[in-house]
Amino acid sequence: MGSRIRQLGLVFLASSSLALAGTYDFSGSFTMDDQQASFFITLTSPSVVTLETTSYASGGFAPVLSIFDYVPPLFSPSDPNLLGTDSGGSPCGVRSTNMTTGLCLDALLGYDSVLGTNPLGTLPAGTYLVVLTEQSNTPNGPDLDSGFSEDGQGNFTAVPGVNNGPFVDPGNPDVTDTGSFALQVENVASATAVPEPATLLSVAAGALLVACLRRRRV
């Protein structure tokens, strides 16, 4: 059964697909440009994982997906390394276009069946952290501790004299997108949303709890 988590204006709806085991769908809404949505994904064996947003094509903001490796320590915060990031663009591949802007700015990390590409490759078994942000709020460096480029800038998409934002479309400043996002995670053993705000210490504790619970079920 899906679970709903509400905190600081973020609403997550997560459900596992009955039609395809290992596929999880998340949806939610931002209220400001610099918000983040974070998710743990767990692999019990090497897997080709696909992370894909579908919300920009439906009128939501243009998203960015970033994935970090994650091995939570027992007693101290960790600093996960950035494995990959994507913010849509051209060529579109499997990404759908927005009918208003004609752009394909949904994010995709994993296998693109149209382009025949997969920059993530096969991921080893383990726990990973996925962070969804708004374009152009991208990672500052090679690890999570480096932060994101628009941290603390809650209205960074605003265009003075044209559109006060937030959620000004990056392809057309006259268009205001919604704060909605939708993410699908495919071919994973489990996927869970991380409530905001999340410190590195609480994220580490959450990942450790997920791993412990999985071991108890085996």
C-alpha positions as CSV (number, residue, x, y, z in Angstrom):
1,M,0.0,0.0,0.0
2,G,1.3,3.5,-0.8
3,S,2.4,5.8,2.0
4,R,1.9,9.5,2.3
5,I,4.5,11.8,4.0
6,R,3.8,15.5,4.5
7,Q,6.3,17.9,5.9
8,L,7.3,21.5,5.0
9,G,5.0,21.7,2.0
10,L,6.3,18.5,0.4
11,V,3.9,15.7,-0.2
12,F,5.1,12.3,-1.4
13,L,2.9,9.5,-2.7
14,A,4.9,6.3,-3.1
15,S,3.5,3.0,-4.3
16,S,5.0,-0.2,-5.7
17,S,3.6,-1.3,-9.1
18,L,1.6,-4.5,-9.0
19,A,2.2,-4.9,-12.7
20,L,6.0,-4.9,-12.6
21,A,7.9,-6.0,-9.4
22,G,10.8,-3.7,-8.5
23,T,9.1,-0.5,-9.9
24,Y,8.2,2.3,-7.6
25,D,6.4,5.6,-8.4
26,F,6.7,8.8,-6.4
27,S,4.9,12.1,-6.8
28,G,5.0,15.3,-4.8
29,S,5.1,19.1,-4.9
30,F,7.6,21.8,-4.2
31,T,6.6,25.3,-2.9
32,M,10.0,27.0,-3.6
33,D,12.6,26.6,-6.4
34,D,15.4,25.4,-4.1
35,Q,13.6,22.5,-2.4
36,Q,14.9,18.9,-2.8
37,A,13.2,15.5,-2.7
38,S,15.4,12.6,-1.6
39,F,15.0,8.8,-2.0
40,F,16.8,5.7,-0.9
41,I,17.0,2.9,-3.4
42,T,18.3,-0.6,-2.4
43,L,19.8,-3.3,-4.7
44,T,20.3,-6.8,-3.4
45,S,22.3,-7.8,-6.5
46,P,24.0,-5.9,-9.4
47,S,21.3,-4.2,-11.4
48,V,20.6,-1.9,-14.4
49,V,18.5,0.8,-12.7
50,T,16.4,3.4,-14.4
51,L,15.4,6.7,-12.8
52,E,13.0,8.7,-14.8
53,T,10.8,11.8,-14.3
54,T,7.6,12.3,-16.3
55,S,6.3,15.6,-14.7
56,Y,7.8,18.3,-17.0
57,A,5.9,17.0,-20.0
58,S,2.7,17.4,-18.0
59,G,3.4,20.9,-16.8
60,G,5.6,20.4,-13.8
61,F,9.0,22.2,-13.3
62,A,12.0,21.0,-15.2
63,P,13.8,18.5,-12.9
64,V,17.3,17.3,-12.2
65,L,18.1,13.8,-10.9
66,S,21.3,13.1,-9.1
67,I,22.4,9.7,-7.7
68,F,25.0,9.2,-4.9
69,D,26.6,6.0,-3.6
70,Y,25.6,5.3,0.0
71,V,27.3,3.1,2.6
72,P,25.9,4.5,5.9
73,P,28.3,4.5,8.9
74,L,27.3,3.4,12.3
75,F,28.3,6.4,14.3
76,S,29.0,9.3,12.0
77,P,27.6,11.1,8.9
78,S,29.0,9.9,5.6
79,D,29.7,11.9,2.5
80,P,28.3,10.0,-0.5
81,N,30.0,10.3,-3.9
82,L,28.1,11.6,-6.9
83,L,27.7,8.9,-9.5
84,G,25.7,10.7,-12.1
85,T,23.3,13.6,-12.8
86,D,20.8,14.5,-15.6
87,S,18.6,17.4,-16.4
88,G,17.1,16.5,-19.7
89,G,17.8,18.2,-23.0
90,S,18.5,17.1,-26.6
91,P,18.3,14.6,-28.1
92,C,15.1,13.7,-26.4
93,G,15.4,9.9,-26.6
94,V,12.5,8.4,-24.6
95,R,11.7,11.7,-23.0
96,S,8.3,13.2,-23.9
97,T,7.9,16.9,-24.9
98,N,6.0,19.6,-23.1
99,M,3.1,20.7,-25.3
100,T,3.5,24.4,-24.4
101,T,7.3,24.7,-24.7
102,G,8.1,21.9,-27.1
103,L,11.0,20.9,-24.9
104,C,11.9,17.5,-23.4
105,L,13.4,18.5,-20.0
106,D,12.4,15.5,-18.0
107,A,15.4,13.8,-16.3
108,L,16.5,10.3,-17.1
109,L,19.3,8.3,-15.4
110,G,19.6,4.8,-16.8
111,Y,18.8,3.0,-20.0
112,D,17.4,5.0,-22.9
113,S,15.8,2.5,-25.3
114,V,15.6,5.1,-28.2
115,L,19.2,6.4,-27.9
116,G,20.6,3.0,-26.8
117,T,22.6,4.7,-24.0
118,N,23.0,4.0,-20.3
119,P,25.5,6.3,-18.5
120,L,24.9,4.6,-15.1
121,G,25.8,1.2,-16.4
122,T,25.3,-1.7,-13.9
123,L,25.2,-0.6,-10.3
124,P,26.6,-3.0,-7.6
125,A,24.4,-4.2,-4.8
126,G,23.9,-1.7,-2.0
127,T,22.0,1.4,-0.9
128,Y,22.0,4.6,-3.0
129,L,20.6,8.1,-2.5
130,V,18.7,9.8,-5.3
131,V,18.1,13.6,-5.1
132,L,15.5,15.4,-7.2
133,T,15.9,19.2,-7.6
134,E,14.8,21.9,-10.1
135,Q,16.9,22.9,-13.1
136,S,19.5,24.5,-12.6
137,N,20.0,23.4,-9.0
138,T,22.8,20.9,-9.6
139,P,25.5,19.4,-7.4
140,N,28.4,21.7,-6.6
141,G,31.0,19.0,-6.5
142,P,31.8,15.3,-6.5
143,D,30.0,14.5,-3.2
144,L,26.9,15.2,-1.2
145,D,28.7,17.5,1.3
146,S,29.4,19.9,-1.5
147,G,25.8,20.9,-1.6
148,F,23.7,22.2,-4.5
149,S,24.2,25.3,-6.6
150,E,21.0,27.1,-5.6
151,D,20.9,26.2,-1.9
152,G,19.1,29.0,0.0
153,Q,17.8,30.6,-3.2
154,G,14.1,29.9,-3.0
155,N,13.1,31.9,-6.0
156,F,16.1,31.5,-8.3
157,T,14.1,31.0,-11.5
158,A,12.5,34.5,-11.4
159,V,13.2,36.7,-14.3
160,P,13.1,40.4,-13.3
161,G,10.5,42.4,-15.2
162,V,9.1,39.3,-16.9
163,N,8.1,36.6,-14.4
164,N,8.4,36.8,-10.6
165,G,8.4,33.0,-10.2
166,P,8.9,30.5,-8.7
167,F,8.9,27.7,-11.3
168,V,9.6,29.9,-14.3
169,D,10.1,27.7,-17.2
170,P,13.8,27.5,-18.4
171,G,12.7,27.5,-22.0
172,N,10.2,30.3,-21.9
173,P,10.2,32.9,-19.2
174,D,6.6,33.8,-19.9
175,V,5.5,30.3,-18.8
176,T,5.1,29.4,-15.1
177,D,5.3,25.7,-14.4
178,T,3.7,24.0,-11.4
179,G,5.7,22.7,-8.4
180,S,4.7,19.1,-9.2
181,F,7.2,16.3,-9.8
182,A,6.7,12.6,-10.7
183,L,9.5,10.0,-10.4
184,Q,9.6,6.4,-11.4
185,V,12.3,4.0,-10.1
186,E,12.7,0.7,-12.0
187,N,14.5,-2.5,-11.3
188,V,15.3,-2.0,-7.6
189,A,14.7,-4.2,-4.5
190,S,13.2,-1.3,-2.6
191,A,12.7,2.5,-2.8
192,T,11.6,4.9,0.0
193,A,11.1,8.7,0.2
194,V,13.2,10.6,2.8
195,P,11.2,13.2,4.7
196,E,12.5,16.7,4.6
197,P,14.4,18.3,6.2
198,A,17.0,15.6,6.2
199,T,20.5,16.0,7.7
200,L,23.3,13.7,6.6
201,L,23.2,12.1,10.1
202,S,19.5,11.3,9.8
203,V,19.8,10.1,6.3
204,A,22.6,7.7,7.4
205,A,20.4,6.4,10.2
206,G,17.5,5.9,7.8
207,A,19.6,4.0,5.3
208,L,21.0,1.8,8.1
209,L,17.5,1.1,9.4
210,V,16.3,0.1,5.9
211,A,19.2,-2.3,5.5
212,C,18.6,-3.8,9.0
213,L,14.9,-4.4,8.3
214,R,15.7,-6.0,5.0
215,R,18.2,-8.4,6.7
216,R,15.6,-9.4,9.3
217,R,13.2,-10.4,6.5
218,V,15.7,-12.7,4.9
